[in-house]
Amino acid sequence: MSTLEQYIKEKYDSSNEWFIEELQSVYNQQRIQNVLNIKDYLEGEHAIKKKEPYNFAGKTYQSRKIVLNTAHNIISFMTSFLLGNKTTITGDEAITKELSRVYRKGKYDSLNYTILERILKFGEVYEYIFIDSKGNIRSKLIDSASGTPIYNENNELICFIESYNFDGIDYYILYEEKSVTKYDNKGGDLRQTERFANLSGLPIIYRNPSEYSDVEGVSELKRWANILDNQEDLISKAVDGYYKHITGIPVVTGQQLKGEGIPSHIVGGGLTLDDGATFDFKSNTFDSNAFKTLYDQLENSLYTIAQIPSIAQGRTDISNVSSEAIRILYSNAIMRGQRNEMFMRAGLEQRLEVIIKLLQEYKGLSFTENQIDSVGINFSYMLPSSDKELIDNMKTLRDMGTLSIKTALEKSPVVSDVQTELERLAQENEDVGTNGNVNDNNVDESNKRGEGVTV
């Protein structure tokens, strides 16, 4: 197994500026250019904008270039479907309580949303966990175009480089297992400016799995962007064709009695025709049905490949649909959500391991092995549902004794902070007991079981 030192020695002859050579490699430049191309696409630089002018009736015309921003809607749907409802950390109450506190202070719910959004756009994104100047555990995301992971021959991450340019100066941050080192070229020469102990290890890499590489992610956008390109091309050509067709070609049948031919400005002019002569405009028929068929077929293919239900895009009229029918309509979206959940779960579990390590080694907290092993993550897909139906089902399970109050609160559509709600219920029970009534110990018992905290 190659270490970083061996990697530098074998590939760059132990050069002190090895990381600059790594960044300038052809492979890395192509990878970063792909990310920049996707950013340009998301900003509206689509293939249709490169369409050349065309000649018609002896004149040069600029073709219409209609840009559709459907990609943003599809990515937003995918992200919201999985993370629109907050993830739930489950496990022993003592450890989930500390983890939920870290999540709230670090605003990890919104960070999760950004992570998935960037993965779908660019294929991969990087998260570095650190302790800030106030002693809080936080994370920063490293842009896909700024981060370069270094792997050995076993596809193991051995180093990570972050690079960016600001105000004409190149900055480099080298993440190693035990240290973080900063460099810049201010003044023209490369210099080391800072060096810190690395408390959390190498950055976490979130990746949308690729068929070509075990260490490189693939942009979800690239899987269906060509369909969007064809939609834009079709609608742009249709609009151009429509305006060309309605111009028409003037045709006279028979003989004109007098005049110099057809006036160049027919509006306000007139024609005198011989008996039996006719005049009209001839043009090709604009086949709107053919256009609609082609466009709808492209749209259906787009949403099928992206696994977006037609009902979510307003393309299906529904009324009085049951929860089970909704799940059937959303079956493709659920499969897409499960796939996204797999790579998100891998990164989030790694994050929790790092946070627990920091809590124990640098915050003075202590957790048993069983407490650590109990920690898990639950995702709640944003499926349309009847709140009344859900609450009635939970009440039935609760009455049967098969559902704890904590789980009921986690699944409740009217409760956003489960831990606070549990504390309020416990306080209410204490107040009732103080007044001489019988306490309901269900809340305390469910707290002892530690079934989960929504964060």
FENCOR-V449557 format. One line per field, one symbol per residue. phi: phi as a letter, one per 20 degrees, with the letter a starting at -180 (. if undefined). psi: psi as a letter, one per 20 degrees, with the letter a starting at -180 (. if undefined). burial: 1 if it has 9 or more other ideal C-beta (glycine too) atoms within 8 Angstrom, else 0. A space follows every 50 residues. Layout:
# FENCOR-V449557
phi=???
psi=???
burial=???
This chain:
# FENCOR-V449557
phi=.fefffffffeclmffdgfffffeffgfffffffffffffffeoeefffe fffcdblnceceffceddefgffffffgfffecfeffdedpgffefffff fffffelffffgfffffffffdnbbccdebdffeneecccedffeddcfd defemefdabddcadclndedccdedgdbccdcbdfnodfbedbbcfeed nfgedebegdfdbeccecffgffcffffgffffffffffgfffffffmdf cddodefbodnfgfdffndbcddffnfcbbddbffeefffffffffffff fgffffldffffdmececaleffffffffegffffffffffffffgffff fffffffffeecdmeccffffffffbcddcfeegbegfffffffffffff mdbfffffffeffdddcfffffffffffffffffeneffeegfffffffm eqcfc
psi=pprhghggghhjkkphkhhghghjqgghhgghhgghhhggghjjnrhhij pqrqppkjqpqpqqnpppkhgggghgggghhhjhpqqppraphghhgghh gggghilhghggghghghghgihqqpppprpahjjqprqqppqhiiqoqp qaijkppirpppqrppkjppqppoorhiqpppqrkpihqpqphqpqpohj aqqpoppopqihqijprpphhihjhhggghghgghghggghghhgigrpp pppbqpgrrkapqhnhpiarqoqrpiqrprppqqponhggggggghgggg gghggilpqhhhjkjppqplprhhhghghjghhggghhghhghgggghhh ghggggghhghiijqpqrhhgghiprppqoqmpprohgggggghgghghi kjpqhghghhipijphngghhghggggghggghhjjrpqojhggghghhl iqpp.
burial=01010011100100000111111000011011011101101100010110 10000000001010111001101111111111100111111111111111 01101101101111111111111111111110000111101101101111 11000011111110000010111111001111111000001000000101 01111111010000011111101110111111111111111100100001 01010100000000000000101000101000100100001001100110 11101111111110000000000001101101111110011011111111 11011111110000001000110110111110001000111001001100 00111111110100100110110011001101100000000011011011 11111
